[in-house]
């Protein structure tokens, strides 16, 4: 039995080589960016007005005062999306502008409507100026948000909805992303069923439904196959060979990895003599975890069957392996202070169900929930992060700083 740290090192060394593909940027939500993306344009593309009003040449207001009002002829009205070109720019003239309208020379500042006074003489409208106006007021400058050549999306980032907004705004139609990993998994055991109405000696296949949810928010193509029963060793071996042939990236079983009479998964996996193999890790929950890289392009995980053990092992073994294989760079924990004491085995790493909150003093705090046994699912539902209590110590006290991890491995804040 090895430590969690050594198990992670084996996973790192066994990562898959994942190819990339080019897709529409509008279809790239939750995909991992394969290369740095730079803007080909300034944004805004040109100087424009931040509000409704009048665009003037500020130098023409230099001599304006209460006693010396300057009249500027209003020669045009320009709205956002209008061509800003004017046939002729007269001295002492201005243009009426709506928010977002493009501003071109000689106009270089905006007087808002509420600070403007307009007069009409012989059906011609004039803007009256009775004070000196500073240039560049109420303007949004070209490139003030994003400059041409600026990095807008880093290699290794998971693409968010806000990233797609930026890509679309900058006219980036296509983007290179990592291909989705293909995952196939099997629940095991005579007790597992997909039926709705069941006798009390059966168990609903909730672990399968849990794992499939990860395909909704991560770049994974997850498929569940039929349930493997307690004597299905030949069927399991056939399924392994078939899915390796079909170039499935990751194969997963849930259950049948411990030391029981029908726990046949380790025996079958050992026949492949895969690389990076380990079975049983000094963790709780989920000690009977199994990993092996069966072929250069296919890895195998055997997860324990208890619901919380399945969830913990998928989160702390399968996800790190996936993220390392697809080059996701944002796999970082959140630091938080413990709100309560906890005692564990010194040589084991413990993954704790709990809630992370911000205290009245602004501190990030982690509350350990009651009911940490691997069969108890209610605390898992009530938690919003996992707390990680590392090996090397047995007593953790209130106020100790620990690492906390979101369920899906990415932070949404």
N, C-alpha and C positions, 0 to 999 in steps of 0.2 A: 504494500500500500504506500503510495507516494503522496507528497504534499501537494496542495493546490497550485503553488508556484511552479513546481516541477511539471505538473500536468499542463499548465499553460505554456510553459516553454516547449513541451513536446508538440502542442497544437500549433505554436508559432512556426516551428521547424517543418511542420507537415502541411502547411497551407497549400491551397489549390492555386493553379495558375489560371486566372480568369481573363477571358478576352473581352474586347470592347465592341461596341456597335454605335452607329450614328442613327439618332432618332430625331423626331420633331421636338423642339424645345417645349412645345405645349403639351407633349405627352411624357415629360420627363419627371413628373412629381415622384418623389421618394426614390429616385435612381441615384447612383453614385457617379459623380462627375469624373471622367477619366483624364482630363487635362485642364490646365488653367485656361480660363476664358477671359479675353480682354475686349473692351469696348472698341468698336471701329468708328465711333462717333462721339461728339460732345453731347452731353445732355444737361440742361436744355440745348437744343441745336443752335439757338440764336438768342440774343437778348430779348426779353419780353417783359410785359408789365405784370406786376403782382396784384393789381387792382384796377377797377374802372376809374377813368379820369381823362386827363389830357397830357399828351407827350409834348414837351417843349424843348427848345435849345436853351439850357440854363444860362448861357452867356448873354442872351437877349433880355434877361431879367436883372442884369447887374445894376442898372440905374433906376430900377423901379422902387417906388415908395408911396406912402399914403398921399403925398402931394404930387407925385409924378407917376401916374398909372400908365402902364404899357399895354397897348392893345395887340393881341396876337390873333391873326385871322385863322379860323378853323377851316382847314382846306379839305379834310376827309375824315370819315369814321372807319376805324379798322377794328374788326372783331377777331377773336381767336380763330385761326384757320383761314383768314383772309390774306390775300397777297398784299404785303406791306408797301409795295412800290407806289410812289407818287410821281406823276408826270413831271411836275415842276415844284421845287421847294422854294417858296418865297421867303424873303427875310421877314422876320416878325410874323411867323405863322406857326401853327400847331396842328396836331391831329387829335381827334377824339378817339380814345382806345377803350376796349373792353379787356377784362382780365385774360391774360394769356396771349394777347396780340403781340406780334413781332414789332420791335422798336429798332429803327434804322437811323443812321446819321442823317441830318445833324441833331436829331432829337436824342436827348440823353438823360432825361429825368421825367418823372410823372407827378402831376398835381392831381390828387384824388377829387372826385366830384364834390365831396362835402367841404372842401377848401377852395372851391372854384366859384367864380362869378362870371356869367356869360351875359353879354349885351348884344342887341340886334340893331343894325343900322343899314337901311336900304336892303332888307332881306339878306344881309350878310351877317353871319354870327362871328363874334369876337370873344376871346377870353381876356378878361382884365387881370393884370398882374400889378399888385400894389406892394410887393416886397421882393427882395432878392431870394431866388430859389437855388438851393445847392444841387449840383449835378449828381446823378446816379441814385436819386431817391426813388424808392418803390420799384426798383428794377430787379429782375432775376437774370443773372448773366449767363451767357453761353458757357457750358462746361462747369458751372458752379456746383452741380451735383456730381456728375461723372464726366471725367475728361477722356478724350480719345486716347487709347492705349492703356487705360487704367484697368487693373485686375478687378473683375466683377464676380467671379466664381472660382474658387480654388479646387484644384485636383483633390479628390478624396472627400469632398463634401457631399452630404445627402441633399438633394435639391428640394427646396421648400416651395410652397405656393408663392411666397414673396419673391423668390429667385426667378420664377417663371414670369412674374410681372416685369421684373427688370430685363430679362432676356427679350421679352416681347417688345418692350418699350424701345430697346436698342436695336431692334430689327434682326436679332440673332435667331434665325429660323431653325437651324439644326444644331445638335449638340452631341458630343461623344460621351457615352456613358458605359459603365461596366454592364455586361450582360447579366441578366437575372440568373441566380444559381437555381438549379433544378434539385428539388428535395422530394424524396419519396419516403413515407414512413408507414409503419405497421404497428398497430396495437397488438398485444399478445395476451393469451390467457383464456381459459374456458369461461371465466366469470364475466368477461367483457362482452357487451352487447350494444347494438345500435337501435334496439327496439325501444319504444316509448313506455309501454306497460311491461314491467318486469317483476319477477318474484324477488323476495328479499335476499336471496342468495346470489343474485346477479348484480353487476355494476355497469352503469351507463358509461359509454365511451366519451367521457368529458375531456380527457387528455388530448384526444385527437382534435376536438373542436378548438381547444386552447391553442395548440400549435398552429393550426390553420389561420388563426387571426393575425399572425405575424406577416402573412403575405399581403395584408391590407395596408401595411405602413412601411414595409421594408422590401427591397428589390429581390424578392424570392418567389419562385414558382413552386408552390407546395402542393403535393398530391398525396392523398391518403389511400392506401390499398386495403384489401380485406384483412380481417382480423386473423392472426395466426394462432391456432389452438395449441394446447399443451403437448401434443404429439406431432406437430407439423414440422419436424426437422427437415425432411426432404423438401417440403414446399418452400421453407425458408431459404434453403440452399439454392433451389431453382430460381427463386425470386432475386436473390443476390446476383447470381450469374446473369440473369436476364437484364436487370437494371444496370449492371456494369457494362454490358454489351450496348445498351441504349444510351450510354454516357451520362447517366445520372450523376450529379456532383456529390450529393450527400444522401446516404441511406440511414434511416433511423428506426430503431425498434423501441417500444415502450413496454417495459416489463421483461421478465425471463432472463435477467442478467445477474441474479444473486446466486445463492448456493443451494437452491431447492431441487427437488427431484426432476421437475419439468423446466428448469432454467437452462435451456439448451443453447441459447444465443452464444455464450463464450466458446463452447465447444466448436460450433460451426465457424465462428470468426477466426479461431486459431488455425483452422485448416488453410486460410489464405496467407498466413505468415506475413501479415502487413507490417508496414513501418509505423514507428511512433506509438506502438501499442502500449496501452495501460488499462488496468482494471482495478477498481477500488481506489478512492482518493480520500485523504483525511479531511473530509468535509461533512457538514450536516446542514440541511438534509441532503440526501442524494449520494451517500457513500458508494453504493455499487454501480458507479458510472463506468462505462467501457468505451474506449476509442481505438480505432485502427484505420490506417490509410491502406485500403485494400489494393488499390491500383493508383498509378500516378494521377488519374483524373477523378477518382472516387474515394470518398472518406466514409467511415461508418461510425455512428454513435449508438450505443446501447444505453437507454435511459431507464432508470428505475420506475416502477409502476405507481407508487403513491403519488397523488396529485401534486402536492407541494414539492416533492422530490423531482418529479418531472419538470415542473415549472422552474425550479432552481437550477437544475442541470442544463436545461435548454438555455436559460439566461446566462449562466456563468461558464459554460463550456461550448455549446453550439454557437451562440451569438459571437463570442470572441473569435472563434475559428472562421465564421462567415465574414466578419468585418475585416479580419486580417487578410483573407483571401481576395476580397473585392477592393481592398485599399481604402476603406473608410477611416478617416483620420479623426473623427470627433468622439471617439469612444473614451470619454473621461468621466470620472465619478464626481459627485457633489460632496463637498465637505460639510459635515454637520456635527453639532454637539449632542451627546446622549442626554436624554431627559430622565432616564432611569438606569439603575444598576443591572448588570447581567453577569452571570457566571457560566463558564463553559469548560470543556476539556482543553488543556493547554496546547496540546499538539494538533488540534483540529482547527480549521477555518470554519466559522459559522456564518451562514446567511440568514438574516433575520427579517421577518415581515414587520413593517412599521410605517409610521406616517412622518413625513417631513413637513415642518411648519416654520414660519417666521415669527419669532417672539415679539413682544411689545418693544423690546430693546433693539430689535433689528437683527437678532442672531438667528442663524439657521439651525433648527433643532430637530432631532430624530427621536420619536417616541416608539419604544418597543411595545408591540401589541401582545396581549396575553394569548396563549394557545399556539406555541411554536412547533407542536408535533406535526410530523409530515403528512398525517392523514386529515388534519383539520384545514378545511378550505375557507371557512368564514373569515379568519384573520387575513388570508391572502386577498380576499375580495375587499376587505376594509383598508388594506395598505395602499400606499401610493409609490413606495420605493422599497428596495431591498437595502438593508444595512449589512455591511461586511465587517465581521470581527475576526481579525487575522490570528493565525496561530502564533505561538510564542508567549502567550499570556492567557491566564484563565479568568481573571477578574477585570471587568470593565465598569467604571464608575460614572455616575452622573457628571456631565461636563467634559468627558473625554471626547476628543475629535476623531470621527471615523469617516470612512468612505461610504457613500450611499449611491445606489444605482437605479435608474429608471427601468421600468419593465421591458421596454423595447430597445434599450441600449442607446437611445438618442434623447437629448434634452430638448424640451419644447419651450424653453425660456432662456 
